Amino acid sequence: MRTKQTEQDKAYLKVIGNNVKFYRINNNCSPADTDGYGRVSQEKLAELSGTSASMISNIEATNVETTMSISFLRKIAVALNIPLYAFFLEKPVKNPPENPFENKAQKEINSIQN
């Protein structure tokens, strides 16, 4: 049984889709997996994550109505060498830290030491 997506669901899927595309183009992948500009193609990402290029295309589409599991997103994150939480950021960052609290904790340590 297919459930109807809410506007909020669609907004989250749009953020995830945009972030998948951002990290596919601005990634930390091996040079062997990228083109001459450092980008990973949808086909290569599909191969690395064990899915189809059409699924990657559907995820990146702004009008996506496909749902996906966390384990599926994790496979894509591993393929792109980024932490899973990065797909949920409102504004993606090029090199997200493994620990999302890393920068905040370091700033607090630095302020205490100064």
Buried (B, 14 or more C-beta within 10 A) or exposed (E): EEEEBEEEEBEBBBBBBBBBBBBBEBBEBEEEBBEEEEBBBBEBBBBBBEBEBEBBBBBBBEEBEEEBEEEBBBBBBEBBBBBBEBBEBEEBEEEBBEEEEEEEEEEEEEEEEE
